[in-house]
């Protein structure tokens, strides 16, 4: 299961984008993180680096 983004918590810092080893995260036009479910490896690297806790693995 791919990482999920709580857009209300996402501050748009981009830390998750640079941390993702599969390049599965991009920033949308609103400056929020978006995870590509097909390329996400469920590694949790983005969860660990997110300063606001906006990312989670279910």
C-alpha positions as CSV (number, residue, x, y, z in Angstrom):
1,X,0.0,0.0,0.0
2,X,1.4,3.4,-1.0
3,X,2.1,6.3,1.4
4,X,-0.9,8.6,2.0
5,X,-0.7,12.4,2.3
6,X,-2.9,14.4,4.7
7,X,-3.1,17.6,2.6
8,X,-4.4,19.5,5.6
9,X,-1.1,18.8,7.4
10,X,1.2,19.1,4.4
11,X,3.3,22.3,4.6
12,X,4.7,21.9,1.1
13,X,8.4,21.8,2.3
14,X,9.3,19.1,-0.3
15,X,11.5,17.1,2.1
16,X,9.6,13.9,1.1
17,X,10.3,14.5,-2.6
18,X,14.0,14.6,-2.2
19,X,14.0,11.7,0.2
20,X,11.9,9.3,-1.9
21,X,14.2,6.6,-3.5
22,X,11.7,5.8,-6.2
23,X,10.8,9.4,-7.1
24,X,7.1,8.5,-6.3
25,X,6.3,11.9,-4.8
26,X,5.7,15.2,-6.5
27,X,4.4,18.6,-5.5
28,X,1.0,19.6,-7.0
29,X,0.0,23.0,-8.2
30,X,-1.2,23.8,-4.6
31,X,2.2,23.0,-3.2
32,X,1.1,19.8,-1.6
33,X,2.8,16.4,-1.8
34,X,1.2,13.8,-4.1
35,X,2.2,10.1,-4.0
36,X,2.2,8.0,-7.2
37,X,0.7,4.7,-5.9
38,X,2.3,2.7,-8.7
39,X,5.9,3.7,-8.0
40,X,5.7,4.0,-4.2
41,X,7.8,1.2,-2.6
42,X,6.2,1.5,0.8
43,X,9.6,2.1,2.4
44,X,8.5,4.8,4.8
45,X,11.4,7.2,4.0
46,X,9.0,10.0,3.4
47,X,7.1,9.3,6.6
48,X,10.3,9.5,8.6
49,X,11.4,12.8,7.1
50,X,8.0,14.7,7.1
51,X,8.2,17.5,9.8
52,X,4.4,17.8,10.0
53,X,3.4,14.2,10.1
54,X,1.4,14.6,6.9
55,X,2.6,11.3,5.4
56,X,1.6,7.8,6.7
57,X,1.7,4.2,5.7
58,X,-1.6,2.3,6.3
